[in-house]
Amino acid sequence: MPYLSQTQIRSLAGTATSAAAYLDTCDSGAQFARLDPTYYQACARLLTTIFALVDAAETFPDLLSQSPAARNTREGLLMERQIRSSCAGYYPQLAVILQRAAV
């Protein structure tokens, strides 16, 4: 995990909060929000990237407690890590197929 300064972490927190808020707004079906599929996907990718860089539970506990999108993103990353680690050890043929599909 790379070292991040407190300023960088605060910046990431603001960005993650904004991305999660847009995802939550769209997911809740808010009438006042305009769903932009491209922006929605960008927010989801951004949140995933941020959570891959830092331990979200340690760095953004408030965001995780308030945002379903943030919780879902974190859970998805945890599942992905678990599948990747067990796949290579227990299902090597599946690991090869998944690696080919990812390229």
N, C-alpha and C positions, 0 to 999 in steps of 0.2 A: 504494500500500500504506500503510495507516495506521501511525502510529508507536505502538509498544507498549513499555511499560516492561519491565524484567527481571522484575518481579513478575507482570505480566500474562502474559508468555511462560511463566514457570514454572507458572502456573495453567493455561494452555492445554496445556502439556506433560502435566500430570497428568490433565487431562480427556481429551486425545487418547489417552493411554496406557490409561486405563480403558476408553474406547470401543473401541479397537482390541483390547484383551484380550478383551472380551466377544464381539466379532465373530470373533476367532480361535478362541475356545473353542467357539462354536456351529458354526463352519465345520469344525472338526476332528472334530465329532461326539462330543464328550466326554459320557460317560454321566451325569456328576454335574451337568451344567449343564441348566437348564430353559430351553428356547427360548421366548422371548416375542417373537412376530413384531413387535409394536408397538415394544418396546424395542430390538430388533435394528435396525429401520428408523430409529429415533431416533438410535441410536449411529452408524449409517452416515451419516445426514444431518449429525450433529454433527461427525464426523471430516472430512467433505467441506467443511463450512463453515470449520473451523479451517484446513484445508490451503489453502483459497481465500484466507484472510487473510494467511498467512505462506508463505514459501518453505520447504516441509517438508524438503527436502534439506539446507538450511542450518540450519534451526532445530531439527529433530528427527532428526538422522542415526542416533542409536541406535535410536529407535523404528522407523525404516524398515529398519534392518538386522535387527531382531528380529521384526517383525510382517508377515506376508503381507497382512493386511487393510489396513495402512497403505500398503504398497507398491502394492497394487491401487488404493486410493483415489487416491494420487498419480498413478499412471499413467493412471487414468480422467480426472482433471482435465487432465492434459497433452494427452491425446487430444482432449478436448472443446475446449480452446483452439485446438488445431491445426485441428480440423474447422471451428470457427467462423470462424477467420481465413481459411482457404482457401475455405470455402464462399461467403462473401460476394464474394470476388474472382473466383473461377472458376465458380461455379454460382449466379448471383444468383436464378434462379427457385427453386432448391432452398432457398436462404436464406429466401425469402419464405414458402415452404410450412412450413419448420421453425419460423419465427417464429409463424405462425398456429397451428400445433399446440401450441406452448409456452404459448399464452394460454388 
